[in-house]
Amino acid sequence: MDTNQIFKHSYIRILPALIWTGITFYICFLPGSELPKYNFLDKIYFDKIVHIAIYCIMLLLVIFSNIKYKYIKLIAIVWCISVGLLIEFVQGNYIANRSADIYDVVANIVGITIGYYLYHQNSKIAN
C-alpha cells in the first residue's frame, strides 16, 4: 500500500485532530498549581488568546481530516464545542486549583468561528 492510499482513509487523516485534542485535554487537565504564573500575561488576556488559537486549529484539523464527508463542518463544530464544554465542566468540578470559566467558552467559540472563516476563505481561493 503506497502513501497516497494510506492517507485516503479518514481514520489515518483524523490522527492530527485526535492528537491535538489529546494534547488539549492533557494541558487543560493539569492542576492549576502546575501552570506557570505570569502576571503581565493576565493583563493582555493571554489565556483567552490561547483558547482562540487552540480551538481554531482544532476545527481546521477536524475539517481537513476528511474534506469530502458531507457533514464534516458540522461534525467539526460540534466536536470542538463539546470538547470545550467537557473541559470546562471537568476543570470546574474535578481539577485542583482550576475553575470553569464562561469566558473560556466564549474564547473557544471565537476560535471555532475564526477557524470556520479561515476554512471558507481557503475554499474560495482553491476554487
Secondary structure, DSSP 8 states (H G I E B T S, - for coil): --HHHHHHSHHHHTHHHHHHHHHHHHHHTS-GGGS---HHHHHTTHHHHHHHHHHHHHHHHHHHH-TTSTTHHHHHHHHHHHHHHHHHHHHHHHSTT----HHHHHHHHHHHHHHHHHHHHHHHHH-
